[in-house]
Amino acid sequence: MKKIYNAPLFLEIPAEEFYALITEGYGL
Amino acid sequence: MLILADTVSLKQDEENFMLFDNISGNIYKLNELSYEILSLCDGKNTDEDILLNITESFDATITEAEKDFEGLVRILLDKKYIYDNDNEKGGELYEKDL
């Protein structure tokens, strides 16, 4: 089955947001 | 054919897709589609190959996929995150521009 199509995302994020994403992902 | 510059890295972690600019330290959030497009920029796939891959994997018309693909490619070329290896070489040009 084909995946749902969403327009390509290319969004600059601040480093703080990146670290938040990572720490949440690893339960930290 | 498009090729990813050697100054950037692509990372996937579960449902997070990221592009890192190893020179500036900038971080970009991608989605699965933009990650897939960038992954296919290996200097071997033509634009048509990439578009075909997208329309096979995602529920999109060729017109829709082509419009979005061209928009993304334009941004990435402007930022020198990808190169057209028919006439430019990633890395070398980047250093000359600094």
N, CA and C atoms of all chains as a GROMACS GRO file, in nm:
protein
  378
    1MET      N    1   0.084  -0.120   0.000
    1MET     CA    2   0.000   0.000   0.000
    1MET      C    3   0.088   0.126   0.000
    2LYS      N    4   0.046   0.225  -0.075
    2LYS     CA    5   0.126   0.348  -0.083
    2LYS      C    6   0.111   0.431   0.044
    3LYS      N    7   0.217   0.505   0.074
    3LYS     CA    8   0.214   0.590   0.192
    3LYS      C    9   0.137   0.719   0.162
    4ILE      N   10   0.080   0.777   0.268
    4ILE     CA   11   0.008   0.904   0.253
    4ILE      C   12   0.107   1.012   0.211
    5TYR      N   13   0.067   1.091   0.112
    5TYR     CA   14   0.157   1.193   0.059
    5TYR      C   15   0.142   1.324   0.135
    6ASN      N   16   0.252   1.373   0.188
    6ASN     CA   17   0.258   1.508   0.244
    6ASN      C   18   0.369   1.581   0.172
    7ALA      N   19   0.350   1.709   0.146
    7ALA     CA   20   0.454   1.786   0.077
    7ALA      C   21   0.586   1.775   0.153
    8PRO      N   22   0.699   1.777   0.082
    8PRO     CA   23   0.828   1.760   0.151
    8PRO      C   24   0.854   1.872   0.251
    9LEU      N   25   0.898   1.833   0.369
    9LEU     CA   26   0.927   1.929   0.476
    9LEU      C   27   1.078   1.955   0.481
   10PHE      N   28   1.113   2.083   0.494
   10PHE     CA   29   1.254   2.119   0.510
   10PHE      C   30   1.255   2.242   0.600
   11LEU      N   31   1.267   2.219   0.729
   11LEU     CA   32   1.244   2.325   0.826
   11LEU      C   33   1.362   2.336   0.921
   12GLU      N   34   1.425   2.454   0.922
   12GLU     CA   35   1.537   2.474   1.014
   12GLU      C   36   1.484   2.478   1.156
   13ILE      N   37   1.548   2.404   1.246
   13ILE     CA   38   1.504   2.406   1.385
   13ILE      C   39   1.619   2.448   1.474
   14PRO      N   40   1.589   2.519   1.582
   14PRO     CA   41   1.694   2.557   1.676
   14PRO      C   42   1.754   2.432   1.741
   15ALA      N   43   1.879   2.441   1.779
   15ALA     CA   44   1.948   2.326   1.840
   15ALA      C   45   1.872   2.277   1.963
   16GLU      N   46   1.811   2.370   2.039
   16GLU     CA   47   1.740   2.331   2.162
   16GLU      C   48   1.625   2.236   2.128
   17GLU      N   49   1.556   2.268   2.018
   17GLU     CA   50   1.442   2.184   1.979
   17GLU      C   51   1.491   2.046   1.936
   18PHE      N   52   1.605   2.044   1.870
   18PHE     CA   53   1.663   1.917   1.827
   18PHE      C   54   1.697   1.831   1.949
   19TYR      N   55   1.761   1.892   2.048
   19TYR     CA   56   1.799   1.814   2.166
   19TYR      C   57   1.675   1.767   2.241
   20ALA      N   58   1.569   1.849   2.240
   20ALA     CA   59   1.444   1.807   2.304
   20ALA      C   60   1.387   1.684   2.233
   21LEU      N   61   1.392   1.686   2.100
   21LEU     CA   62   1.343   1.572   2.022
   21LEU      C   63   1.421   1.446   2.057
   22ILE      N   64   1.552   1.460   2.063
   22ILE     CA   65   1.639   1.346   2.088
   22ILE      C   66   1.618   1.292   2.230
   23THR      N   67   1.616   1.382   2.328
   23THR     CA   68   1.604   1.336   2.466
   23THR      C   69   1.468   1.272   2.491
   24GLU      N   70   1.362   1.326   2.427
   24GLU     CA   71   1.230   1.263   2.440
   24GLU      C   72   1.234   1.124   2.378
   25GLY      N   73   1.297   1.115   2.262
   25GLY     CA   74   1.304   0.988   2.190
   25GLY      C   75   1.373   0.880   2.271
   26TYR      N   76   1.470   0.920   2.350
   26TYR     CA   77   1.544   0.820   2.428
   26TYR      C   78   1.498   0.815   2.573
   27GLY      N   79   1.387   0.883   2.602
   27GLY     CA   80   1.333   0.879   2.738
   27GLY      C   81   1.422   0.949   2.838
   28LEU      N   82   1.495   1.050   2.792
   28LEU     CA   83   1.590   1.118   2.880
   28LEU      C   84   1.539   1.256   2.922
   29MET      N   85   2.292   1.488  -1.279
   29MET     CA   86   2.221   1.417  -1.173
   29MET      C   87   2.254   1.477  -1.038
   30LEU      N   88   2.160   1.471  -0.948
   30LEU     CA   89   2.176   1.538  -0.820
   30LEU      C   90   2.254   1.451  -0.721
   31ILE      N   91   2.338   1.518  -0.644
   31ILE     CA   92   2.416   1.447  -0.543
   31ILE      C   93   2.423   1.531  -0.416
   32LEU      N   94   2.414   1.463  -0.303
   32LEU     CA   95   2.420   1.530  -0.173
   32LEU      C   96   2.561   1.584  -0.150
   33ALA      N   97   2.571   1.707  -0.102
   33ALA     CA   98   2.703   1.765  -0.073
   33ALA      C   99   2.768   1.689   0.042
   34ASP      N  100   2.902   1.686   0.040
   34ASP     CA  101   2.969   1.612   0.148
   34ASP      C  102   2.978   1.694   0.276
   35THR      N  103   2.915   1.810   0.277
   35THR     CA  104   2.915   1.895   0.397
   35THR      C  105   2.789   1.875   0.480
   36VAL      N  106   2.701   1.786   0.435
   36VAL     CA  107   2.578   1.761   0.512
   36VAL      C  108   2.563   1.613   0.542
   37SER      N  109   2.487   1.585   0.648
   37SER     CA  110   2.460   1.446   0.688
   37SER      C  111   2.310   1.428   0.704
   38LEU      N  112   2.263   1.313   0.664
   38LEU     CA  113   2.122   1.277   0.684
   38LEU      C  114   2.115   1.177   0.798
   39LYS      N  115   2.016   1.196   0.885
   39LYS     CA  116   1.998   1.102   0.995
   39LYS      C  117   1.851   1.068   1.009
   40GLN      N  118   1.825   0.942   1.040
   40GLN     CA  119   1.689   0.900   1.070
   40GLN      C  120   1.689   0.830   1.204
   41ASP      N  121   1.598   0.872   1.291
   41ASP     CA  122   1.587   0.809   1.422
   41ASP      C  123   1.439   0.786   1.448
   42GLU      N  124   1.395   0.663   1.439
   42GLU     CA  125   1.253   0.629   1.450
   42GLU      C  126   1.174   0.716   1.352
   43GLU      N  127   1.090   0.807   1.404
   43GLU     CA  128   1.008   0.886   1.310
   43GLU      C  129   1.065   1.025   1.287
   44ASN      N  130   1.186   1.049   1.334
   44ASN     CA  131   1.249   1.179   1.312
   44ASN      C  132   1.347   1.170   1.196
   45PHE      N  133   1.334   1.265   1.105
   45PHE     CA  134   1.424   1.271   0.990
   45PHE      C  135   1.495   1.405   0.996
   46MET      N  136   1.628   1.404   0.987
   46MET     CA  137   1.705   1.526   1.006
   46MET      C  138   1.812   1.542   0.899
   47LEU      N  139   1.844   1.668   0.872
   47LEU     CA  140   1.961   1.700   0.790
   47LEU      C  141   2.050   1.792   0.874
   48PHE      N  142   2.177   1.759   0.882
   48PHE     CA  143   2.273   1.841   0.956
   48PHE      C  144   2.367   1.909   0.858
   49ASP      N  145   2.383   2.040   0.876
   49ASP     CA  146   2.484   2.114   0.801
   49ASP      C  147   2.610   2.110   0.887
   50ASN      N  148   2.708   2.032   0.845
   50ASN     CA  149   2.827   2.010   0.927
   50ASN      C  150   2.919   2.130   0.932
   51ILE      N  151   2.894   2.230   0.847
   51ILE     CA  152   2.976   2.351   0.848
   51ILE      C  153   2.916   2.455   0.944
   52SER      N  154   2.788   2.486   0.925
   52SER     CA  155   2.726   2.593   1.005
   52SER      C  156   2.668   2.540   1.136
   53GLY      N  157   2.645   2.410   1.143
   53GLY     CA  158   2.580   2.353   1.262
   53GLY      C  159   2.429   2.361   1.255
   54ASN      N  160   2.374   2.416   1.145
   54ASN     CA  161   2.229   2.424   1.133
   54ASN      C  162   2.168   2.285   1.124
   55ILE      N  163   2.049   2.273   1.181
   55ILE     CA  164   1.977   2.145   1.181
   55ILE      C  165   1.842   2.166   1.115
   56TYR      N  166   1.805   2.076   1.027
   56TYR     CA  167   1.677   2.088   0.957
   56TYR      C  168   1.594   1.964   0.982
   57LYS      N  169   1.466   1.990   1.011
   57LYS     CA  170   1.372   1.879   1.028
   57LYS      C  171   1.316   1.845   0.891
   58LEU      N  172   1.316   1.717   0.859
   58LEU     CA  173   1.261   1.669   0.732
   58LEU      C  174   1.140   1.582   0.763
   59ASN      N  175   1.063   1.551   0.661
   59ASN     CA  176   0.965   1.443   0.677
   59ASN      C  177   1.011   1.326   0.591
   60GLU      N  178   0.931   1.221   0.590
   60GLU     CA  179   0.976   1.100   0.521
   60GLU      C  180   1.002   1.125   0.373
   61LEU      N  181   0.918   1.210   0.313
   61LEU     CA  182   0.934   1.236   0.170
   61LEU      C  183   1.063   1.312   0.139
   62SER      N  184   1.088   1.421   0.213
   62SER     CA  185   1.210   1.498   0.184
   62SER      C  186   1.334   1.415   0.217
   63TYR      N  187   1.325   1.330   0.321
   63TYR     CA  188   1.437   1.242   0.355
   63TYR      C  189   1.463   1.143   0.240
   64GLU      N  190   1.354   1.089   0.187
   64GLU     CA  191   1.369   0.992   0.078
   64GLU      C  192   1.428   1.058  -0.047
   65ILE      N  193   1.380   1.178  -0.078
   65ILE     CA  194   1.433   1.251  -0.194
   65ILE      C  195   1.583   1.273  -0.177
   66LEU      N  196   1.622   1.322  -0.059
   66LEU     CA  197   1.764   1.349  -0.034
   66LEU      C  198   1.847   1.220  -0.038
   67SER      N  199   1.790   1.112   0.012
   67SER     CA  200   1.862   0.984   0.011
   67SER      C  201   1.886   0.935  -0.132
   68LEU      N  202   1.794   0.973  -0.221
   68LEU     CA  203   1.806   0.929  -0.360
   68LEU      C  204   1.901   1.017  -0.442
   69CYS      N  205   1.944   1.129  -0.382
   69CYS     CA  206   2.040   1.218  -0.451
   69CYS      C  207   2.180   1.159  -0.433
   70ASP      N  208   2.209   1.055  -0.509
   70ASP     CA  209   2.336   0.983  -0.492
   70ASP      C  210   2.427   0.998  -0.614
   71GLY      N  211   2.387   1.086  -0.706
   71GLY     CA  212   2.468   1.105  -0.826
   71GLY      C  213   2.444   1.000  -0.932
   72LYS      N  214   2.358   0.903  -0.901
   72LYS     CA  215   2.328   0.796  -0.998
   72LYS      C  216   2.184   0.805  -1.047
   73ASN      N  217   2.094   0.843  -0.955
   73ASN     CA  218   1.953   0.856  -0.993
   73ASN      C  219   1.930   0.986  -1.070
   74THR      N  220   1.857   0.976  -1.179
   74THR     CA  221   1.817   1.097  -1.250
   74THR      C  222   1.696   1.157  -1.178
   75ASP      N  223   1.660   1.280  -1.214
   75ASP     CA  224   1.541   1.342  -1.157
   75ASP      C  225   1.419   1.253  -1.182
   76GLU      N  226   1.414   1.195  -1.300
   76GLU     CA  227   1.301   1.109  -1.337
   76GLU      C  228   1.297   0.984  -1.249
   77ASP      N  229   1.416   0.928  -1.220
   77ASP     CA  230   1.423   0.811  -1.131
   77ASP      C  231   1.365   0.845  -0.994
   78ILE      N  232   1.404   0.961  -0.944
   78ILE     CA  233   1.360   1.003  -0.810
   78ILE      C  234   1.209   1.023  -0.809
   79LEU      N  235   1.158   1.090  -0.912
   79LEU     CA  236   1.014   1.114  -0.921
   79LEU      C  237   0.936   0.983  -0.931
   80LEU      N  238   0.989   0.892  -1.009
   80LEU     CA  239   0.924   0.761  -1.025
   80LEU      C  240   0.919   0.688  -0.891
   81ASN      N  241   1.030   0.695  -0.820
   81ASN     CA  242   1.039   0.632  -0.688
   81ASN      C  243   0.935   0.691  -0.593
   82ILE      N  244   0.920   0.824  -0.597
   82ILE     CA  245   0.824   0.892  -0.509
   82ILE      C  246   0.681   0.847  -0.541
   83THR      N  247   0.647   0.848  -0.670
   83THR     CA  248   0.509   0.814  -0.707
   83THR      C  249   0.479   0.666  -0.686
   84GLU      N  250   0.584   0.584  -0.682
   84GLU     CA  251   0.563   0.442  -0.651
   84GLU      C  252   0.543   0.420  -0.501
   85SER      N  253   0.612   0.502  -0.420
   85SER     CA  254   0.606   0.484  -0.274
   85SER      C  255   0.491   0.560  -0.209
   86PHE      N  256   0.459   0.678  -0.267
   86PHE     CA  257   0.360   0.766  -0.204
   86PHE      C  258   0.239   0.783  -0.294
   87ASP      N  259   0.126   0.811  -0.230
   87ASP     CA  260   0.002   0.829  -0.303
   87ASP      C  261  -0.006   0.972  -0.358
   88ALA      N  262   0.067   0.997  -0.466
   88ALA     CA  263   0.072   1.132  -0.524
   88ALA      C  264   0.066   1.122  -0.675
   89THR      N  265   0.010   1.226  -0.737
   89THR     CA  266   0.012   1.230  -0.883
   89THR      C  267   0.151   1.277  -0.926
   90ILE      N  268   0.187   1.248  -1.048
   90ILE     CA  269   0.319   1.287  -1.098
   90ILE      C  270   0.331   1.440  -1.100
   91THR      N  271   0.220   1.508  -1.132
   91THR     CA  272   0.221   1.655  -1.137
   91THR      C  273   0.250   1.714  -1.000
   92GLU      N  274   0.180   1.661  -0.900
   92GLU     CA  275   0.196   1.708  -0.762
   92GLU      C  276   0.339   1.680  -0.713
   93ALA      N  277   0.385   1.558  -0.737
   93ALA     CA  278   0.519   1.518  -0.692
   93ALA      C  279   0.626   1.602  -0.760
   94GLU      N  280   0.608   1.627  -0.889
   94GLU     CA  281   0.708   1.703  -0.966
   94GLU      C  282   0.718   1.847  -0.915
   95LYS      N  283   0.602   1.908  -0.888
   95LYS     CA  284   0.599   2.046  -0.840
   95LYS      C  285   0.671   2.056  -0.705
   96ASP      N  286   0.639   1.966  -0.613
   96ASP     CA  287   0.702   1.968  -0.480
   96ASP      C  288   0.850   1.934  -0.488
   97PHE      N  289   0.884   1.839  -0.573
   97PHE     CA  290   1.024   1.798  -0.590
   97PHE      C  291   1.108   1.916  -0.640
   98GLU      N  292   1.055   1.985  -0.741
   98GLU     CA  293   1.130   2.099  -0.798
   98GLU      C  294   1.147   2.211  -0.695
   99GLY      N  295   1.043   2.233  -0.614
   99GLY     CA  296   1.051   2.336  -0.510
   99GLY      C  297   1.158   2.303  -0.408
  100LEU      N  298   1.161   2.178  -0.364
  100LEU     CA  299   1.261   2.136  -0.265
  100LEU      C  300   1.402   2.142  -0.324
  101VAL      N  301   1.416   2.094  -0.446
  101VAL     CA  302   1.548   2.092  -0.510
  101VAL      C  303   1.604   2.234  -0.525
  102ARG      N  304   1.516   2.328  -0.559
  102ARG     CA  305   1.560   2.467  -0.576
  102ARG      C  306   1.618   2.520  -0.444
  103ILE      N  307   1.549   2.493  -0.334
  103ILE     CA  308   1.596   2.539  -0.201
  103ILE      C  309   1.731   2.474  -0.168
  104LEU      N  310   1.740   2.344  -0.192
  104LEU     CA  311   1.862   2.270  -0.157
  104LEU      C  312   1.981   2.312  -0.244
  105LEU      N  313   1.955   2.341  -0.371
  105LEU     CA  314   2.062   2.389  -0.459
  105LEU      C  315   2.109   2.527  -0.414
  106ASP      N  316   2.014   2.614  -0.376
  106ASP     CA  317   2.049   2.748  -0.328
  106ASP      C  318   2.140   2.740  -0.206
  107LYS      N  319   2.110   2.644  -0.119
  107LYS     CA  320   2.188   2.630   0.005
  107LYS      C  321   2.315   2.548  -0.017
  108LYS      N  322   2.332   2.497  -0.139
  108LYS     CA  323   2.448   2.413  -0.173
  108LYS      C  324   2.451   2.283  -0.092
  109TYR      N  325   2.332   2.235  -0.057
  109TYR     CA  326   2.323   2.107   0.014
  109TYR      C  327   2.317   1.991  -0.085
  110ILE      N  328   2.280   2.022  -0.209
  110ILE     CA  329   2.290   1.924  -0.317
  110ILE      C  330   2.354   1.993  -0.437
  111TYR      N  331   2.409   1.912  -0.526
  111TYR     CA  332   2.474   1.963  -0.647
  111TYR      C  333   2.424   1.883  -0.765
  112ASP      N  334   2.432   1.948  -0.880
  112ASP     CA  335   2.407   1.877  -1.004
  112ASP      C  336   2.544   1.833  -1.054
  113ASN      N  337   2.573   1.704  -1.044
  113ASN     CA  338   2.709   1.659  -1.073
  113ASN      C  339   2.741   1.655  -1.222
  114ASP      N  340   2.646   1.701  -1.304
  114ASP     CA  341   2.677   1.713  -1.446
  114ASP      C  342   2.767   1.834  -1.471
  115ASN      N  343   2.760   1.932  -1.380
  115ASN     CA  344   2.843   2.051  -1.403
  115ASN      C  345   2.908   2.109  -1.278
  116GLU      N  346   2.885   2.049  -1.162
  116GLU     CA  347   2.947   2.101  -1.040
  116GLU      C  348   2.988   1.983  -0.953
  117LYS      N  349   3.083   2.007  -0.864
  117LYS     CA  350   3.123   1.901  -0.773
  117LYS      C  351   3.107   1.951  -0.630
  118GLY      N  352   3.035   1.876  -0.549
  118GLY     CA  353   3.012   1.915  -0.410
  118GLY      C  354   3.143   1.923  -0.335
  119GLY      N  355   3.149   2.012  -0.237
  119GLY     CA  356   3.270   2.018  -0.155
  119GLY      C  357   3.369   2.116  -0.213
  120GLU      N  358   3.418   2.090  -0.332
  120GLU     CA  359   3.518   2.179  -0.392
  120GLU      C  360   3.461   2.318  -0.411
  121LEU      N  361   3.341   2.323  -0.470
  121LEU     CA  362   3.278   2.451  -0.495
  121LEU      C  363   3.249   2.522  -0.364
  122TYR      N  364   3.207   2.443  -0.264
  122TYR     CA  365   3.172   2.499  -0.134
  122TYR      C  366   3.292   2.571  -0.075
  123GLU      N  367   3.409   2.507  -0.081
  123GLU     CA  368   3.529   2.568  -0.022
  123GLU      C  369   3.566   2.696  -0.095
  124LYS      N  370   3.548   2.696  -0.228
  124LYS     CA  371   3.582   2.815  -0.305
  124LYS      C  372   3.492   2.932  -0.266
  125ASP      N  373   3.366   2.899  -0.229
  125ASP     CA  374   3.269   3.003  -0.197
  125ASP      C  375   3.293   3.066  -0.061
  126LEU      N  376   3.368   2.998   0.026
  126LEU     CA  377   3.385   3.048   0.163
  126LEU      C  378   3.473   3.172   0.166
   0.00000   0.00000   0.00000
